[in-house]
Amino acid sequence: MTVRDPVSAPDASGRPRRTTRRFPLFTRDTARPEGGGRAAPGDAPAPARQWPILSVLLTVGAGLLLTALDQFRLGTLLVGVALVAGAVLRWLVRDVGMLAVRSRFTDIVTYGGMGLAIVMLALMVQPKPLLEIPFLKDTLHFTVDS
């Protein structure tokens, strides 16, 4: 038996010594993300196996199309909502296929944080913002007056 990684080599009873998914400092390979399995059985057609990422990408595509058609606020709002939906899918669905890029926690924080930031910015777009944050106006005046 050849052992590529002596840290995770099995002990005398056959169990690996190291059961963590983390790798040493210098890695030669990457771990498959948790939940990176197919979202549907293997005999299902490819789009059905990857429905989580396809739903997020189609929603983002629709948002970008709306943005290109001069519906900026609605389009960017749709892009942000799609990313938040991706975070919710990553949290609730066990196997999400290609939507799983990193660990579950990192994916949820990344998708959710970026989605919320885009939604907040879409709500603050001028003219006639739907959301006004008072301290931002003061911050702008402070930086311009200095």
C-alpha positions as a Markdown table, in Angstrom:
| # | Residue | x | y | z |
|---|---|---|---|---|
| 1 | Met | 0.0 | 0.0 | 0.0 |
| 2 | Thr | 1.4 | 3.4 | -1.0 |
| 3 | Val | 0.7 | 6.3 | 1.4 |
| 4 | Arg | 0.6 | 9.8 | -0.2 |
| 5 | Asp | -0.2 | 11.7 | 3.0 |
| 6 | Pro | 1.4 | 10.1 | 6.0 |
| 7 | Val | -0.7 | 12.3 | 8.4 |
| 8 | Ser | -3.9 | 10.6 | 7.3 |
| 9 | Ala | -2.4 | 7.1 | 6.9 |
| 10 | Pro | -4.5 | 4.4 | 8.6 |
| 11 | Asp | -3.5 | 3.1 | 12.0 |
| 12 | Ala | -3.3 | -0.6 | 12.8 |
| 13 | Ser | -7.0 | -1.1 | 12.9 |
| 14 | Gly | -7.5 | 0.6 | 9.5 |
| 15 | Arg | -9.0 | 3.9 | 10.7 |
| 16 | Pro | -7.3 | 7.1 | 9.4 |
| 17 | Arg | -5.3 | 8.9 | 12.1 |
| 18 | Arg | -6.6 | 12.2 | 11.0 |
| 19 | Thr | -10.4 | 12.5 | 10.2 |
| 20 | Thr | -10.5 | 16.3 | 9.7 |
| 21 | Arg | -11.2 | 17.7 | 6.2 |
| 22 | Arg | -8.5 | 20.3 | 6.7 |
| 23 | Phe | -5.2 | 19.8 | 4.8 |
| 24 | Pro | -1.7 | 20.6 | 5.9 |
| 25 | Leu | -0.1 | 24.0 | 5.0 |
| 26 | Phe | 1.2 | 22.8 | 1.6 |
| 27 | Thr | -1.6 | 20.9 | -0.1 |
| 28 | Arg | -1.4 | 19.0 | -3.4 |
| 29 | Asp | -5.2 | 18.5 | -3.6 |
| 30 | Thr | -8.4 | 20.2 | -2.5 |
| 31 | Ala | -11.2 | 18.7 | -0.5 |
| 32 | Arg | -14.6 | 18.3 | -2.1 |
| 33 | Pro | -17.0 | 20.9 | -0.5 |
| 34 | Glu | -19.6 | 19.6 | 1.9 |
| 35 | Gly | -22.8 | 19.2 | 0.0 |
| 36 | Gly | -21.1 | 19.1 | -3.3 |
| 37 | Gly | -22.9 | 15.9 | -4.3 |
| 38 | Arg | -25.6 | 15.8 | -7.0 |
| 39 | Ala | -28.9 | 17.5 | -6.1 |
| 40 | Ala | -30.8 | 14.8 | -7.9 |
| 41 | Pro | -30.0 | 11.1 | -8.6 |
| 42 | Gly | -27.3 | 10.2 | -11.1 |
| 43 | Asp | -29.7 | 8.9 | -13.7 |
| 44 | Ala | -31.5 | 12.3 | -13.9 |
| 45 | Pro | -30.7 | 14.6 | -16.7 |
| 46 | Ala | -27.8 | 17.1 | -16.1 |
| 47 | Pro | -30.0 | 20.2 | -15.6 |
| 48 | Ala | -32.1 | 18.4 | -12.9 |
| 49 | Arg | -28.9 | 17.3 | -11.1 |
| 50 | Gln | -27.7 | 20.9 | -10.8 |
| 51 | Trp | -31.0 | 22.7 | -10.2 |
| 52 | Pro | -29.8 | 24.8 | -7.3 |
| 53 | Ile | -27.0 | 26.6 | -9.3 |
| 54 | Leu | -29.2 | 26.8 | -12.4 |
| 55 | Ser | -32.0 | 28.5 | -10.5 |
| 56 | Val | -29.5 | 31.1 | -9.0 |
| 57 | Leu | -27.8 | 31.7 | -12.3 |
| 58 | Leu | -31.1 | 32.1 | -14.3 |
| 59 | Thr | -32.3 | 34.6 | -11.7 |
| 60 | Val | -29.1 | 36.5 | -11.8 |
| 61 | Gly | -29.3 | 36.4 | -15.6 |
| 62 | Ala | -32.8 | 37.8 | -15.5 |
| 63 | Gly | -31.6 | 40.6 | -13.2 |
| 64 | Leu | -28.7 | 41.5 | -15.5 |
| 65 | Leu | -31.1 | 41.6 | -18.5 |
| 66 | Leu | -33.4 | 43.9 | -16.6 |
| 67 | Thr | -30.5 | 46.1 | -15.7 |
| 68 | Ala | -29.4 | 46.2 | -19.4 |
| 69 | Leu | -33.0 | 47.2 | -20.3 |
| 70 | Asp | -32.8 | 50.3 | -18.2 |
| 71 | Gln | -34.5 | 48.8 | -15.1 |
| 72 | Phe | -31.5 | 49.3 | -12.9 |
| 73 | Arg | -33.1 | 49.1 | -9.4 |
| 74 | Leu | -35.3 | 46.1 | -10.2 |
| 75 | Gly | -32.5 | 44.3 | -12.0 |
| 76 | Thr | -29.9 | 44.8 | -9.2 |
| 77 | Leu | -32.5 | 43.9 | -6.6 |
| 78 | Leu | -33.1 | 40.6 | -8.5 |
| 79 | Val | -29.4 | 39.9 | -8.6 |
| 80 | Gly | -29.2 | 40.4 | -4.8 |
| 81 | Val | -32.2 | 38.3 | -4.1 |
| 82 | Ala | -30.8 | 35.5 | -6.2 |
| 83 | Leu | -27.6 | 35.5 | -4.1 |
| 84 | Val | -29.6 | 35.5 | -0.8 |
| 85 | Ala | -31.7 | 32.6 | -2.3 |
| 86 | Gly | -28.4 | 30.8 | -3.0 |
| 87 | Ala | -27.4 | 31.2 | 0.6 |
| 88 | Val | -30.8 | 29.9 | 1.8 |
| 89 | Leu | -30.5 | 26.9 | -0.6 |
| 90 | Arg | -27.0 | 26.2 | 0.6 |
| 91 | Trp | -28.3 | 26.2 | 4.2 |
| 92 | Leu | -31.4 | 24.1 | 3.7 |
| 93 | Val | -30.6 | 21.7 | 0.9 |
| 94 | Arg | -28.2 | 18.9 | 1.8 |
| 95 | Asp | -26.7 | 18.3 | -1.7 |
| 96 | Val | -26.6 | 21.4 | -3.8 |
| 97 | Gly | -24.2 | 20.2 | -6.5 |
| 98 | Met | -22.1 | 23.0 | -8.0 |
| 99 | Leu | -23.6 | 25.6 | -5.7 |
| 100 | Ala | -21.2 | 24.2 | -3.1 |
| 101 | Val | -17.9 | 25.9 | -3.7 |
| 102 | Arg | -16.4 | 26.1 | -0.2 |
| 103 | Ser | -17.5 | 24.9 | 3.2 |
| 104 | Arg | -21.2 | 25.3 | 4.0 |
| 105 | Phe | -20.5 | 28.1 | 6.4 |
| 106 | Thr | -18.3 | 30.1 | 4.1 |
| 107 | Asp | -20.7 | 29.7 | 1.2 |
| 108 | Ile | -23.7 | 30.9 | 3.3 |
| 109 | Val | -21.7 | 33.9 | 4.6 |
| 110 | Thr | -20.4 | 34.8 | 1.1 |
| 111 | Tyr | -23.6 | 34.4 | -0.8 |
| 112 | Gly | -25.7 | 36.0 | 1.9 |
| 113 | Gly | -23.3 | 38.9 | 2.6 |
| 114 | Met | -22.9 | 39.8 | -1.1 |
| 115 | Gly | -26.6 | 39.4 | -1.7 |
| 116 | Leu | -27.6 | 41.6 | 1.2 |
| 117 | Ala | -25.0 | 44.2 | 0.2 |
| 118 | Ile | -26.4 | 44.3 | -3.4 |
| 119 | Val | -30.0 | 44.5 | -2.1 |
| 120 | Met | -29.1 | 47.4 | 0.2 |
| 121 | Leu | -27.3 | 49.3 | -2.6 |
| 122 | Ala | -30.2 | 48.7 | -5.0 |
| 123 | Leu | -32.6 | 50.2 | -2.4 |
| 124 | Met | -30.4 | 53.3 | -2.0 |
| 125 | Val | -30.0 | 54.0 | -5.7 |
| 126 | Gln | -30.7 | 57.6 | -6.7 |
| 127 | Pro | -33.1 | 59.2 | -7.7 |
| 128 | Lys | -35.9 | 58.6 | -5.1 |
| 129 | Pro | -34.1 | 56.0 | -2.9 |
| 130 | Leu | -36.3 | 53.5 | -1.1 |
| 131 | Leu | -33.8 | 53.4 | 1.8 |
| 132 | Glu | -32.0 | 56.3 | 3.3 |
| 133 | Ile | -29.3 | 55.9 | 5.9 |
| 134 | Pro | -28.8 | 59.3 | 7.6 |
| 135 | Phe | -25.2 | 58.8 | 8.7 |
| 136 | Leu | -24.1 | 58.1 | 5.1 |
| 137 | Lys | -25.1 | 61.6 | 4.0 |
| 138 | Asp | -23.1 | 63.1 | 7.0 |
| 139 | Thr | -20.1 | 60.9 | 6.1 |
| 140 | Leu | -20.2 | 62.2 | 2.5 |
| 141 | His | -20.4 | 65.8 | 3.6 |
| 142 | Phe | -17.5 | 65.2 | 6.0 |
| 143 | Thr | -15.3 | 63.7 | 3.3 |
| 144 | Val | -16.1 | 66.4 | 0.7 |
| 145 | Asp | -15.7 | 69.4 | 3.1 |
| 146 | Ser | -12.3 | 68.3 | 4.3 |
